[in-house]
Amino acid sequence: MATKTSAVLIVGLTLLLAGALAAQQKPDDIPDAPSATRPIPPPEPPSPRQQADEDSKPNAPPADNSGEGVTTGSKELPHSAAEPVYDKSATPPPMPPVTTVPAGSVPRDEETGEDLYKIRVTTNLVLVPVTVKDGEGRLVGGLLPKDFSVLESGQRQTLKFFTSDPFPLSAAVIFDTGMPDVGLRKVQETLSALQGAFSQFDEVGIYTYSSTVGRVSDFASAGKELTATLNLVKGYSGANNGPPVTSGPLGPQGPIINGRPVDSPVTPVSTPPKVARVMNDAILLAARDLSKRDRARRKIIFIISDGREQGSTASYKDTLKVLLTQNITVYAVGVEGAAIPVYDRLQRIHLPKTRAALGYSDILPKYVNATGGGTVYGELAQADIERAYARAIGDARNQYTLGYAPKAGMGGYRQIEVRVRRPDVKVYAKDGYYPLPTAP
């Protein structure tokens, strides 16, 4: 019995010793195999004591980037596994001084010595609106830049800009209220057609002139404001029909018996009042107002007149210079005397003294031709006047626009000639321009 008990104890002690030896031989650094249903948990952060032990260790030697890997402690890791260590307690180095480029200078490349960038700006671009019509007076479309040639003072220019797109208009409409009343009444019946010739993108200012110039309204869109202004113009009156009365029962003197005045033994001499038709002054005022409008718009002056000019303070030459400097085109509808071609030719044969007394009737075509407006639309009937509105405004809107950079250093008037490579066409463009003064 004692022998069996001793044998059992020996066997038990043997099994306990074998289990202890097996536990000591099991490695601790072999992780468990990843599970297909459970993700790998992130590594636990080191404890404060472990972090203190790591900080007390000497710094590891710098890694050799020439090898295949980075050695950290006793393990070799690939380059992607090595992360830089930043000292958060260190202060960043100071920023280097920032220098600015002096005004008017350009930084240069240290190796080549050339400018790193260049900005080219065209300081003086001359824009030339051009109208091209066929033999029947219809607009010719579809032309390309190669179809045009622009000559300034006889020298061909290189086109820098070309477009055939329509432009919104800034239009100054001038009514001649000094014409005979019967002619003004005819014009007043066509004002609704005049408003219909403009679009909603245009802006219109209204002016009148006879012996003085009046600005009826400032520039406003072609809407309700223009309608109200034109209704105001419908109430204006023109000049009396016929020559002024200077004698007779209806004259300015008192009653006469047997050819002698009752109150005075001397017969008074009555002279007709001096009549002025200040067309130049009206165009000059409209041109100055147009010069302040947006440069992206096409600027025109649209005159409805019988063509008379007399007594203006401004001369034709000075007024034309302002028009050409500000790139303003004059269009006109001639009524009454200006609508009769024979009348215009007869006025040109008057002697200078007679012309000074009666005024000039051919000055309106001069404005139109010099600025590129084409011809004066001379109409007598109301329906023809209404059609003239649409043609003139349509010509102003649908023009070709050419642009070139002229040679610098030349002052004074510069003559322009525009040629088109098309047979049997008429070209309307301004005769020249005055360059604007350059900025200092």
LOGU-652947 format. One record per residue (C-alpha): residue number from 1; x, y, z. Coordinates in Angstrom, 1 decimal. Example, Ala and Ser with C-alpha at 12.3 -4.5 7.8 and 13.67 -1.06 7.14 Angstrom:
REM residues 2
1:12.3:-4.5:7.8 $
2:13.7:-1.1:7.1 $
This chain:
REM residues 440
1:0.0:0.0:0.0 $
2:2.8:2.4:0.9 $
3:4.5:1.4:-2.3 $
4:1.5:2.4:-4.5 $
5:1.1:5.8:-2.7 $
6:4.8:6.6:-3.3 $
7:4.5:5.8:-7.0 $
8:1.5:8.1:-7.5 $
9:3.3:11.0:-5.8 $
10:6.3:10.4:-8.0 $
11:4.2:10.5:-11.2 $
12:2.4:13.7:-10.1 $
13:5.6:15.5:-9.3 $
14:7.0:14.4:-12.6 $
15:4.0:15.9:-14.5 $
16:4.3:19.2:-12.6 $
17:8.0:19.6:-13.4 $
18:7.3:18.8:-17.1 $
19:4.5:21.5:-17.2 $
20:6.8:24.1:-15.6 $
21:9.6:23.4:-18.1 $
22:7.1:23.8:-21.1 $
23:5.8:27.1:-19.8 $
24:9.4:28.5:-19.5 $
25:10.2:27.6:-23.1 $
26:7.0:29.4:-24.7 $
27:8.1:32.7:-26.5 $
28:6.4:35.9:-25.4 $
29:7.0:38.0:-28.6 $
30:5.0:35.9:-31.1 $
31:1.6:37.7:-31.6 $
32:-1.5:35.8:-32.1 $
33:-2.6:35.2:-35.7 $
34:-5.1:37.8:-37.0 $
35:-8.7:36.8:-36.9 $
36:-10.9:36.9:-39.9 $
37:-13.8:38.2:-38.0 $
38:-12.1:40.5:-35.5 $
39:-9.8:43.4:-36.5 $
40:-6.3:43.8:-35.1 $
41:-6.5:46.2:-32.1 $
42:-4.1:49.2:-32.2 $
43:-1.0:49.0:-30.1 $
44:-1.4:50.2:-26.5 $
45:0.5:53.4:-25.6 $
46:3.5:53.0:-23.3 $
47:3.0:53.5:-19.7 $
48:4.6:56.5:-17.9 $
49:7.3:54.4:-16.5 $
50:8.2:52.8:-19.8 $
51:8.3:56.3:-21.4 $
52:10.7:57.5:-18.7 $
53:12.9:54.5:-19.3 $
54:13.0:55.2:-23.1 $
55:13.8:58.9:-22.5 $
56:16.8:57.9:-20.2 $
57:18.4:55.8:-23.0 $
58:21.2:57.4:-25.0 $
59:20.2:58.7:-28.5 $
60:20.6:56.1:-31.3 $
61:23.2:56.8:-34.0 $
62:21.8:58.4:-37.2 $
63:20.4:56.0:-39.7 $
64:22.4:55.1:-42.7 $
65:20.3:55.9:-45.7 $
66:22.7:54.2:-48.1 $
67:21.5:50.7:-47.0 $
68:18.4:48.8:-47.6 $
69:16.7:49.6:-44.3 $
70:16.8:51.6:-41.1 $
71:18.1:50.1:-38.0 $
72:16.2:50.9:-34.8 $
73:17.5:49.2:-31.6 $
74:17.9:45.5:-32.4 $
75:15.3:45.4:-35.2 $
76:15.7:46.5:-38.9 $
77:12.7:48.3:-40.4 $
78:12.1:49.5:-44.0 $
79:12.4:53.2:-44.9 $
80:8.6:53.6:-44.9 $
81:8.4:52.5:-41.3 $
82:10.9:55.1:-40.0 $
83:9.3:58.3:-38.9 $
84:11.2:61.5:-38.1 $
85:11.3:62.5:-34.5 $
86:10.5:66.2:-33.8 $
87:11.4:68.1:-30.7 $
88:8.3:69.9:-29.7 $
89:10.0:72.0:-27.0 $
90:12.4:73.6:-29.5 $
91:11.5:77.1:-30.9 $
92:11.3:77.5:-34.7 $
93:14.1:79.5:-36.4 $
94:13.3:83.1:-37.2 $
95:11.9:84.1:-40.6 $
96:14.3:85.5:-43.1 $
97:13.9:89.2:-43.9 $
98:11.4:89.8:-46.7 $
99:12.5:92.4:-49.3 $
100:10.1:94.1:-51.8 $
101:10.8:94.9:-55.4 $
102:11.3:98.6:-55.8 $
103:8.8:100.4:-57.9 $
104:9.6:100.3:-61.6 $
105:12.1:97.4:-61.4 $
106:11.7:93.8:-62.4 $
107:13.5:90.8:-60.7 $
108:16.1:89.1:-62.9 $
109:17.2:85.6:-63.2 $
110:20.6:85.1:-61.4 $
111:21.9:82.7:-64.0 $
112:20.8:84.3:-67.2 $
113:20.4:87.9:-66.1 $
114:17.1:88.2:-68.0 $
115:13.8:89.5:-66.8 $
116:11.7:86.7:-65.2 $
117:8.5:88.2:-66.7 $
118:7.5:90.9:-69.0 $
119:4.1:92.7:-69.2 $
120:3.3:94.5:-72.5 $
121:0.5:97.1:-72.4 $
122:-0.8:99.0:-75.4 $
123:-1.2:102.5:-74.1 $
124:-2.8:104.1:-77.2 $
125:-5.1:101.9:-79.2 $
126:-6.9:103.7:-82.1 $
127:-10.4:102.3:-82.7 $
128:-12.0:102.9:-86.1 $
129:-15.7:102.0:-86.6 $
130:-16.3:101.1:-90.3 $
131:-19.5:100.7:-92.2 $
132:-19.5:98.8:-95.5 $
133:-22.4:98.9:-97.9 $
134:-23.1:97.5:-101.3 $
135:-24.3:99.4:-104.3 $
136:-27.9:99.4:-103.1 $
137:-27.1:100.8:-99.6 $
138:-27.4:97.5:-97.7 $
139:-24.9:96.5:-95.0 $
140:-22.2:94.0:-96.1 $
141:-21.5:91.4:-93.5 $
142:-19.2:88.4:-93.2 $
143:-15.9:90.3:-93.7 $
144:-12.7:89.2:-92.0 $
145:-9.7:91.1:-90.8 $
146:-7.8:90.1:-93.9 $
147:-10.4:92.0:-96.0 $
148:-9.4:95.3:-94.4 $
149:-6.4:97.6:-94.7 $
150:-5.9:100.7:-92.5 $
151:-3.4:103.4:-93.5 $
152:-2.4:106.2:-91.3 $
153:-0.7:109.1:-93.1 $
154:-0.1:106.7:-96.0 $
155:1.6:103.9:-93.9 $
156:-0.2:100.6:-93.5 $
157:-1.0:99.6:-89.9 $
158:-1.1:96.2:-88.2 $
159:-4.5:95.4:-86.8 $
160:-4.5:94.6:-83.1 $
161:-8.2:94.4:-82.7 $
162:-11.1:93.4:-84.9 $
163:-14.8:92.6:-84.2 $
164:-18.1:92.7:-86.0 $
165:-20.2:92.3:-82.8 $
166:-22.8:95.0:-82.2 $
167:-22.1:97.6:-79.5 $
168:-24.5:99.2:-77.0 $
169:-24.9:102.9:-77.9 $
170:-24.5:106.1:-76.0 $
171:-26.6:108.4:-78.2 $
172:-27.0:112.2:-77.9 $
173:-30.2:113.1:-79.9 $
174:-30.3:116.8:-80.9 $
175:-33.5:118.4:-82.1 $
176:-33.4:121.6:-84.1 $
177:-36.3:123.7:-82.6 $
178:-35.3:126.7:-84.7 $
179:-36.6:125.2:-87.9 $
180:-40.0:126.3:-89.2 $
181:-42.9:125.1:-87.0 $
182:-44.4:123.0:-89.8 $
183:-41.2:121.0:-90.1 $
184:-40.9:120.6:-86.3 $
185:-44.5:119.3:-86.1 $
186:-43.7:116.7:-88.7 $
187:-40.7:115.5:-86.7 $
188:-42.8:115.4:-83.5 $
189:-45.1:112.9:-85.1 $
190:-42.2:110.5:-85.6 $
191:-40.8:110.4:-82.1 $
192:-42.4:107.0:-81.2 $
193:-40.5:105.5:-84.2 $
194:-37.3:107.2:-82.9 $
195:-37.6:105.5:-79.5 $
196:-38.3:102.2:-81.2 $
197:-35.0:102.4:-83.0 $
198:-33.1:102.1:-79.8 $
199:-32.7:98.9:-77.7 $
200:-32.9:98.3:-74.0 $
201:-29.1:98.3:-73.7 $
202:-28.7:101.8:-75.2 $
203:-28.7:105.0:-73.2 $
204:-30.0:108.3:-74.7 $
205:-29.6:111.9:-73.9 $
206:-31.9:114.6:-75.4 $
207:-30.7:118.1:-76.5 $
208:-32.4:121.0:-78.3 $
209:-31.0:124.1:-80.0 $
210:-32.2:127.3:-81.8 $
211:-30.7:130.5:-80.6 $
212:-29.5:128.7:-77.4 $
213:-28.7:125.1:-76.4 $
214:-30.8:123.2:-74.0 $
215:-30.1:119.9:-72.3 $
216:-33.5:118.3:-71.9 $
217:-32.4:115.1:-70.1 $
218:-29.3:113.4:-69.1 $
219:-28.4:109.9:-70.4 $
220:-30.8:107.2:-69.4 $
221:-31.9:103.8:-70.7 $
222:-34.3:103.7:-73.6 $
223:-37.4:103.1:-71.4 $
224:-40.0:105.0:-69.5 $
225:-37.7:108.0:-68.9 $
226:-37.0:108.4:-72.6 $
227:-40.8:108.2:-73.3 $
228:-41.5:111.0:-70.8 $
229:-38.7:113.2:-72.3 $
230:-40.0:112.7:-75.9 $
231:-43.5:113.6:-74.8 $
232:-42.1:116.8:-73.4 $
233:-40.4:117.5:-76.8 $
234:-43.7:117.1:-78.5 $
235:-44.9:120.3:-76.8 $
236:-42.1:122.5:-78.2 $
237:-42.8:125.0:-81.0 $
238:-40.7:126.0:-83.9 $
239:-40.0:129.3:-85.6 $
240:-42.8:131.3:-87.2 $
241:-43.4:130.5:-90.9 $
242:-42.5:133.3:-93.3 $
243:-40.3:136.3:-93.0 $
244:-40.5:138.6:-89.9 $
245:-42.9:141.6:-90.1 $
246:-41.0:144.9:-89.9 $
247:-43.6:147.4:-91.2 $
248:-47.3:147.8:-92.1 $
249:-50.3:147.6:-89.8 $
250:-48.9:144.6:-88.1 $
251:-45.4:146.0:-87.7 $
252:-43.7:146.9:-84.4 $
253:-44.3:150.7:-84.8 $
254:-47.4:152.6:-83.7 $
255:-50.5:153.6:-85.7 $
256:-49.8:155.3:-89.1 $
257:-52.1:157.9:-90.9 $
258:-51.2:158.7:-94.5 $
259:-47.9:157.0:-94.2 $
260:-46.8:159.0:-91.1 $
261:-46.8:157.8:-87.5 $
262:-49.3:159.5:-85.2 $
263:-47.1:159.9:-82.2 $
264:-43.8:160.8:-83.9 $
265:-43.0:163.0:-86.9 $
266:-40.1:160.7:-87.9 $
267:-40.8:157.3:-89.4 $
268:-38.9:154.7:-87.3 $
269:-36.7:152.2:-89.0 $
270:-37.4:148.6:-87.8 $
271:-34.8:145.9:-88.4 $
272:-35.6:142.2:-88.0 $
273:-34.3:140.5:-84.9 $
274:-31.0:138.6:-85.3 $
275:-31.7:134.9:-85.6 $
276:-29.1:132.4:-84.3 $
277:-29.0:128.7:-85.0 $
278:-26.2:127.5:-82.8 $
279:-25.6:123.9:-84.2 $
280:-21.9:124.0:-83.4 $
281:-22.6:124.8:-79.8 $
282:-25.2:122.0:-79.5 $
283:-22.8:119.4:-81.0 $
284:-20.0:120.6:-78.7 $
285:-22.1:120.3:-75.5 $
286:-23.3:116.8:-76.5 $
287:-19.7:115.7:-77.4 $
288:-18.4:116.8:-74.0 $
289:-21.2:114.9:-72.2 $
290:-20.5:111.8:-74.3 $
291:-16.8:111.9:-73.4 $
292:-17.7:111.1:-69.8 $
293:-19.7:108.0:-70.8 $
294:-18.4:104.4:-70.6 $
295:-15.7:103.7:-73.2 $
296:-17.1:100.2:-73.8 $
297:-20.1:101.9:-75.6 $
298:-20.2:103.3:-79.1 $
299:-20.8:107.0:-78.9 $
300:-22.9:108.8:-81.5 $
301:-24.6:112.1:-82.0 $
302:-27.9:111.9:-83.9 $
303:-29.1:115.3:-85.2 $
304:-32.6:116.0:-86.7 $
305:-32.3:119.4:-88.3 $
306:-32.8:121.5:-91.5 $
307:-29.0:122.0:-91.5 $
308:-28.8:125.7:-90.6 $
309:-25.8:127.0:-88.6 $
310:-25.4:130.6:-87.6 $
311:-24.1:132.5:-84.6 $
312:-22.4:129.7:-82.6 $
313:-19.6:130.6:-80.2 $
314:-17.7:127.4:-81.1 $
315:-16.3:127.0:-84.6 $
316:-16.7:123.9:-86.9 $
317:-12.9:123.2:-86.7 $
318:-12.8:123.2:-82.9 $
319:-16.0:121.1:-82.5 $
320:-14.8:118.6:-85.1 $
321:-11.5:118.2:-83.1 $
322:-13.4:117.2:-80.0 $
323:-15.5:114.7:-82.0 $
324:-12.5:113.0:-83.5 $
325:-10.5:113.0:-80.2 $
326:-13.4:111.3:-78.4 $
327:-14.2:108.9:-81.2 $
328:-17.8:110.2:-81.7 $
329:-19.7:109.6:-84.9 $
330:-22.3:112.0:-86.2 $
331:-25.5:110.7:-87.9 $
332:-28.2:113.0:-89.2 $
333:-31.7:113.1:-90.7 $
334:-32.2:116.2:-92.7 $
335:-35.7:117.6:-92.9 $
336:-37.3:120.6:-94.7 $
337:-34.5:122.5:-96.6 $
338:-31.8:119.9:-95.8 $
339:-33.9:117.2:-97.5 $
340:-33.8:118.9:-100.9 $
341:-30.5:118.2:-102.6 $
342:-30.8:121.2:-105.0 $
343:-31.2:123.5:-102.0 $
344:-27.8:122.4:-100.6 $
345:-26.0:123.1:-103.9 $
346:-27.6:126.5:-104.2 $
347:-26.3:127.5:-100.7 $
348:-22.8:126.8:-101.7 $
349:-22.7:129.6:-104.4 $
350:-23.5:132.4:-101.9 $
351:-20.9:135.0:-101.3 $
352:-19.2:135.1:-97.9 $
353:-21.1:138.1:-96.7 $
354:-24.4:136.6:-97.7 $
355:-23.5:133.3:-96.0 $
356:-22.6:135.1:-92.8 $
357:-26.0:136.7:-92.8 $
358:-28.1:133.7:-93.8 $
359:-26.0:131.0:-92.2 $
360:-24.5:127.8:-93.5 $
361:-26.7:124.9:-94.7 $
362:-23.9:122.5:-95.8 $
363:-22.2:122.2:-92.4 $
364:-24.2:119.1:-91.3 $
365:-22.9:116.9:-94.1 $
366:-19.4:117.9:-93.2 $
367:-19.8:116.6:-89.7 $
368:-21.3:113.4:-90.9 $
369:-18.7:112.7:-93.6 $
370:-15.7:113.7:-91.4 $
371:-16.7:111.4:-88.5 $
372:-17.7:108.4:-90.6 $
373:-21.5:108.6:-90.3 $
374:-22.0:108.1:-94.0 $
375:-24.5:110.5:-95.5 $
376:-27.3:112.7:-94.3 $
377:-30.7:110.9:-94.6 $
378:-32.7:113.6:-96.3 $
379:-36.4:112.9:-96.0 $
380:-39.6:114.9:-96.4 $
381:-42.4:112.6:-95.7 $
382:-43.2:111.3:-92.2 $
383:-42.9:107.6:-93.2 $
384:-39.5:108.3:-94.8 $
385:-38.3:110.0:-91.6 $
386:-39.3:107.0:-89.5 $
387:-37.4:104.6:-91.8 $
388:-34.4:106.9:-91.7 $
389:-34.3:106.5:-87.9 $
390:-34.0:102.7:-88.2 $
391:-31.4:102.8:-90.9 $
392:-29.2:105.4:-89.1 $
393:-29.3:103.7:-85.7 $
394:-28.8:100.3:-87.3 $
395:-25.7:101.5:-89.2 $
396:-24.3:102.9:-85.9 $
397:-24.8:99.6:-84.0 $
398:-23.7:97.1:-86.7 $
399:-20.3:98.4:-87.7 $
400:-16.9:96.7:-88.0 $
401:-14.5:97.9:-85.4 $
402:-10.8:97.9:-86.2 $
403:-8.0:98.7:-83.8 $
404:-4.3:99.4:-84.2 $
405:-1.4:100.8:-82.1 $
406:0.0:103.9:-83.8 $
407:3.6:105.0:-83.8 $
408:4.4:107.1:-80.8 $
409:6.1:110.5:-80.9 $
410:3.9:112.1:-83.5 $
411:1.5:114.8:-82.6 $
412:-1.3:116.7:-84.3 $
413:-3.9:115.5:-86.7 $
414:-3.4:112.0:-88.2 $
415:-5.2:111.0:-91.4 $
416:-6.8:107.6:-91.8 $
417:-7.8:105.6:-94.9 $
418:-9.7:102.3:-94.7 $
419:-9.7:100.0:-97.7 $
420:-11.8:96.8:-98.3 $
421:-10.9:94.0:-100.6 $
422:-14.3:93.8:-102.1 $
423:-15.5:95.3:-105.5 $
424:-18.4:97.6:-105.7 $
425:-18.7:98.5:-102.0 $
426:-18.8:101.9:-100.2 $
427:-16.7:102.3:-97.1 $
428:-17.6:104.8:-94.4 $
429:-15.0:105.6:-91.7 $
430:-13.7:108.8:-90.1 $
431:-11.1:110.8:-92.0 $
432:-8.7:110.9:-89.1 $
433:-8.2:111.6:-85.4 $
434:-6.4:113.6:-82.9 $
435:-4.3:111.5:-80.4 $
436:-5.0:112.0:-76.8 $
437:-2.1:113.3:-74.7 $
438:0.0:110.6:-73.1 $
439:0.1:110.3:-69.3 $
440:3.3:111.7:-67.7 $
